[in-house]
Amino acid sequence: MNVCNFQAFRTIVKSAHSWNLPYSLSLMSTIKERAGKGVKPGAAIVIDNFPHRVTKITQGKRGKGGGFVRAMLKNLTNGSCFEKTFTSDEIVEFADLEKVKYKYIYRSSDNFTFMHHETFEEMQVQKDIIEHWDFLVDSEDMEVKLLSFNGRVIGVELPNTYDYEVVKVNTDKSR
């Protein structure tokens, strides 16, 4: 019986994605696991072909039956939240989310433009995809991570810390 090293398999799968294989070929690289083991807060899973982030879980056990995992899920494409109960033996598919570093360049109406560090490729992202878009500052060094699923940008991760320069302070004491 052949024993497969899971980490080596995952490395091969990740490198296969960098070869820009067609979506039908990349389906072979999906990672699936039992819900009782894999559904944890912060995990990204696929439900109905959409990526969801697990925000909260509750585990329990039925009388004579097996256990269950009740999870609060947030849809990463439209932001809706809902609750779903998985049996502990149910198989869930993990979302293959990609985070790539980009530099924020400028804003034009409802679109934000980002540039890749190495390829200098520009990517436009709509304002409604960015959760805290008002923190984006026109500067030379604002680095963000674009979160993509199946080649489509679904979110922008802003830096944890950033130095802002105070330009004007409202000194009106009537507020």
ABEGO torsion letter per residue (X at the ends): XBBBBAAAAAAAAAAAAAAGBBAAAAAAABBBBBAAAABBBGBBBBBGGBBBBBABBBBBBBBABBBBBBBBBBBAAAGBBBBBBBBAABBBBBBBBBBBBBBBABBBEABBBBBBAAAGBBBBBBAAABABAAABBBBAABBBBBBBBGGBBABBBBBABBBBBBABBBABAAX
